[in-house]
């Protein structure tokens, strides 16, 4: 791809739906990135049954919240439930 820069470990990815993911690792499948969700748009926070850090992050007019815990089978399962 012309102008393509590979995604690297720790890169921050803002999706079109305003989720912020962090890339994990250096080797990714073609047209995909291995990553985990770190910040969730505040306006959909209630859809997730998760404990939250009591702080909001801002990016322009967007407000984000972050789960207290990012890495666990329970957190992964809950994120999958909402994304489905």
ABEGO torsion letter per residue (X at the ends): XBGBBBBBBGBBBBBAAGBBBBBBEABBBBGBBBBBBABBBAAAAAABBBBBBBBBBBBEABBBBBBABABBAAAAAAAAAAAX
